[in-house]
Amino acid sequence: MIHFDDPTFWVAAATVTFMALVYRPVGRIIAKGLDSRSDRIRTELDEAKRLREEAEALLKSFKRKQKDALKEAQSIVDEARDAAEAMKKQAKADIEAALNKRIALAMDKVSQAEATALNDIRSSAVDIAVTAARTLLEESITKDVAESLVKSSLSDIEKKLH
């Protein structure tokens, strides 16, 4: 049975009435706060998603750039290797050409030295032969024979001149 004179009843009735009156406005305020919080969370999630996509795009871009840089570095290394090989071949060819030139110069010097030596030997041989002939003629030709040779030579000269 309900006792209207019981203070507990009136406290309960007042609480129920207060709750009924306050429930709608407070519920709306709470719902509005939850909705705004939900919107803020949704906005933050969208921003996080956008940032994640941006970060993935940057990562993909950096990986592509890294791959391109590695290709370019390999290309540079290959070009440098080819250039070094070409320089090596050119240097070898230059050294061979210089060596062949020096060999040719040395051969020319040897040939000139041989020619000079032969000329010196011939000159010495002629000098020795002339000296030997002179000595031989001086010892074997008498004064009379020498005079007759000079006279015959002079007559030959006169015939050739006239």
C-alpha positions as CSV (number, residue, x, y, z in Angstrom):
1,M,0.0,0.0,0.0
2,I,1.1,3.5,-0.7
3,H,1.6,5.8,2.1
4,F,1.3,9.4,1.1
5,D,2.5,10.5,4.4
6,D,5.7,8.6,4.2
7,P,8.6,10.9,3.3
8,T,10.4,8.2,1.3
9,F,7.4,8.1,-1.1
10,W,7.6,11.8,-1.7
11,V,11.4,11.7,-2.1
12,A,11.0,8.9,-4.7
13,A,8.1,10.8,-6.4
14,A,10.2,14.0,-6.5
15,T,13.2,12.2,-7.9
16,V,11.1,10.5,-10.6
17,T,9.5,13.9,-11.5
18,F,12.9,15.6,-11.5
19,M,14.3,12.9,-13.7
20,A,11.4,13.1,-16.1
21,L,11.7,16.9,-16.4
22,V,15.5,17.0,-16.6
23,Y,15.9,13.9,-18.9
24,R,14.9,15.6,-22.2
25,P,17.1,18.7,-22.0
26,V,20.0,16.9,-20.3
27,G,19.6,14.1,-22.8
28,R,19.7,16.5,-25.7
29,I,22.8,18.2,-24.2
30,I,24.5,14.8,-23.6
31,A,23.5,13.6,-27.1
32,K,24.7,16.9,-28.6
33,G,28.0,16.6,-26.8
34,L,28.3,12.9,-27.9
35,D,27.5,13.9,-31.5
36,S,30.1,16.7,-31.5
37,R,32.6,14.4,-30.0
38,S,31.7,11.7,-32.6
39,D,32.1,14.3,-35.4
40,R,35.5,15.4,-34.0
41,I,36.6,11.8,-33.8
42,R,35.4,11.2,-37.3
43,T,37.3,14.3,-38.5
44,E,40.4,13.1,-36.7
45,L,40.1,9.7,-38.3
46,D,39.7,11.2,-41.7
47,E,42.7,13.4,-41.1
48,A,44.7,10.4,-39.9
49,K,43.6,8.4,-43.0
50,R,44.6,11.3,-45.2
51,L,48.0,11.6,-43.5
52,R,48.5,7.9,-43.8
53,E,47.8,8.0,-47.5
54,E,50.1,11.0,-47.9
55,A,52.9,9.1,-45.9
56,E,52.4,6.0,-48.1
57,A,52.7,8.2,-51.2
58,L,55.8,9.8,-49.9
59,L,57.3,6.4,-49.0
60,K,56.5,5.2,-52.5
61,S,58.0,8.3,-54.0
62,F,61.2,8.0,-51.9
63,K,61.5,4.3,-52.7
64,R,61.2,5.2,-56.4
65,K,63.8,7.9,-56.0
66,Q,66.1,5.6,-54.2
67,K,65.7,3.0,-57.0
68,D,66.4,5.7,-59.6
69,A,69.4,6.9,-57.6
70,L,70.8,3.3,-57.4
71,K,70.3,2.9,-61.2
72,E,72.0,6.2,-61.8
73,A,74.8,5.3,-59.5
74,Q,75.3,2.0,-61.2
75,S,75.2,3.8,-64.6
76,I,77.9,6.2,-63.4
77,V,80.0,3.3,-62.1
78,D,79.6,1.5,-65.5
79,E,80.5,4.6,-67.4
80,A,83.5,5.2,-65.1
81,R,84.6,1.6,-65.6
82,D,84.2,1.9,-69.4
83,A,86.1,5.2,-69.4
84,A,88.9,3.7,-67.3
85,E,89.1,0.8,-69.7
86,A,89.2,3.1,-72.7
87,M,91.9,5.2,-71.0
88,K,93.9,2.0,-70.2
89,K,93.7,0.9,-73.9
90,Q,94.7,4.4,-75.1
91,A,97.6,4.6,-72.6
92,K,98.7,1.2,-73.7
93,A,98.5,2.2,-77.4
94,D,100.4,5.5,-76.6
95,I,103.1,3.6,-74.7
96,E,103.5,1.1,-77.6
97,A,103.6,4.0,-80.1
98,A,106.3,5.8,-78.0
99,L,108.2,2.6,-77.6
100,N,108.1,1.9,-81.3
101,K,109.2,5.4,-82.0
102,R,112.1,5.1,-79.6
103,I,113.0,1.7,-81.2
104,A,113.0,3.3,-84.6
105,L,115.1,6.2,-83.4
106,A,117.6,3.8,-81.8
107,M,117.7,1.8,-85.0
108,D,118.3,5.0,-87.0
109,K,121.2,5.9,-84.6
110,V,122.6,2.4,-84.9
111,S,122.4,2.6,-88.8
112,Q,124.1,6.0,-88.7
113,A,126.7,4.7,-86.4
114,E,127.3,1.7,-88.7
115,A,127.5,4.0,-91.7
116,T,129.9,6.3,-89.9
117,A,132.0,3.3,-88.7
118,L,132.1,1.9,-92.3
119,N,133.1,5.3,-93.7
120,D,135.8,5.6,-91.0
121,I,137.0,2.1,-91.8
122,R,137.0,2.8,-95.6
123,S,138.8,6.1,-95.0
124,S,141.4,4.4,-92.8
125,A,141.7,1.6,-95.3
126,V,142.3,4.1,-98.1
127,D,144.8,6.0,-96.0
128,I,146.6,2.8,-95.2
129,A,146.5,1.7,-98.8
130,V,147.8,5.0,-100.0
131,T,150.5,5.0,-97.4
132,A,151.4,1.4,-98.3
133,A,151.4,2.2,-102.0
134,R,153.6,5.3,-101.4
135,T,156.0,3.4,-99.3
136,L,156.0,0.5,-101.8
137,L,156.5,2.9,-104.7
138,E,159.2,4.9,-102.9
139,E,161.1,1.7,-102.2
140,S,160.6,0.0,-105.6
141,I,160.7,2.9,-108.1
142,T,164.0,4.5,-109.0
143,K,164.6,8.1,-109.9
144,D,164.7,7.4,-113.6
145,V,161.4,5.5,-113.6
146,A,159.8,8.3,-111.6
147,E,161.0,10.9,-114.1
148,S,159.7,9.0,-117.1
149,L,156.3,8.5,-115.3
150,V,156.0,12.2,-114.6
151,K,156.9,13.0,-118.2
152,S,154.4,10.6,-119.7
153,S,151.7,12.0,-117.3
154,L,152.5,15.5,-118.3
155,S,152.2,14.6,-122.0
156,D,148.9,12.9,-121.4
157,I,147.6,16.1,-119.6
158,E,148.7,18.2,-122.5
159,K,146.9,16.0,-125.0
160,K,143.7,16.1,-123.0
161,L,143.9,19.9,-122.5
162,H,144.4,20.7,-126.2
